[in-house]
């Protein structure tokens, strides 16, 4: 049976997208996304736990993200999660 390597993040941008170009002129955009879990502790007190995620967008989508995504705005992203031994090379 096949499997799915997919991550869906729903959160807020923590900073403006950072657009860069590789030496071969390929666009990449780094995003910092905050997700917050709200829960009650054992004493019934409301707690929040925020986790930060780094997402890299490539190519034309990277250029679009850098133009249309100001910080602090809600964002939903769906991506493939690289394997732990991912070295940045092509697949």
SULZI-V627375 format. One record per residue. N is the residue number from 1. SS is DSSP state (alpha for helix, beta for strand, coil for the rest). PSI is psi in whole degrees, 0 to 359 (999 if undefined). Layout:
n:N ss:SS psi:PSI
n:N ss:SS psi:PSI
This chain:
n:1 ss:coil psi:142
n:2 ss:coil psi:170
n:3 ss:coil psi:170
n:4 ss:coil psi:132
n:5 ss:coil psi:89
n:6 ss:coil psi:137
n:7 ss:beta psi:132
n:8 ss:beta psi:122
n:9 ss:beta psi:131
n:10 ss:beta psi:114
n:11 ss:beta psi:210
n:12 ss:beta psi:144
n:13 ss:beta psi:135
n:14 ss:coil psi:347
n:15 ss:coil psi:163
n:16 ss:coil psi:145
n:17 ss:coil psi:145
n:18 ss:beta psi:108
n:19 ss:beta psi:131
n:20 ss:beta psi:170
n:21 ss:beta psi:140
n:22 ss:coil psi:168
n:23 ss:coil psi:336
n:24 ss:coil psi:15
n:25 ss:coil psi:22
n:26 ss:coil psi:128
n:27 ss:beta psi:142
n:28 ss:beta psi:144
n:29 ss:beta psi:124
n:30 ss:beta psi:130
n:31 ss:beta psi:142
n:32 ss:beta psi:117
n:33 ss:beta psi:131
n:34 ss:beta psi:130
n:35 ss:beta psi:139
n:36 ss:beta psi:128
n:37 ss:beta psi:130
n:38 ss:beta psi:131
n:39 ss:beta psi:169
n:40 ss:beta psi:134
n:41 ss:coil psi:183
n:42 ss:coil psi:333
n:43 ss:coil psi:2
n:44 ss:coil psi:6
n:45 ss:coil psi:139
n:46 ss:beta psi:131
n:47 ss:beta psi:153
n:48 ss:beta psi:139
n:49 ss:beta psi:119
n:50 ss:beta psi:133
n:51 ss:beta psi:144
n:52 ss:beta psi:139
n:53 ss:beta psi:140
n:54 ss:beta psi:129
n:55 ss:beta psi:135
n:56 ss:beta psi:128
n:57 ss:beta psi:140
n:58 ss:beta psi:157
n:59 ss:coil psi:215
n:60 ss:alpha psi:324
n:61 ss:alpha psi:326
n:62 ss:alpha psi:315
n:63 ss:alpha psi:321
n:64 ss:alpha psi:317
n:65 ss:alpha psi:318
n:66 ss:alpha psi:333
n:67 ss:alpha psi:329
n:68 ss:alpha psi:7
n:69 ss:coil psi:84
n:70 ss:coil psi:155
n:71 ss:coil psi:162
n:72 ss:coil psi:1
n:73 ss:coil psi:147
n:74 ss:beta psi:147
n:75 ss:beta psi:144
n:76 ss:beta psi:130
n:77 ss:beta psi:147
n:78 ss:beta psi:127
n:79 ss:beta psi:164
n:80 ss:coil psi:134
n:81 ss:coil psi:125
n:82 ss:coil psi:152
n:83 ss:coil psi:158
n:84 ss:coil psi:333
n:85 ss:coil psi:16
n:86 ss:coil psi:127
n:87 ss:coil psi:11
n:88 ss:coil psi:355
n:89 ss:coil psi:167
n:90 ss:coil psi:170
n:91 ss:coil psi:999
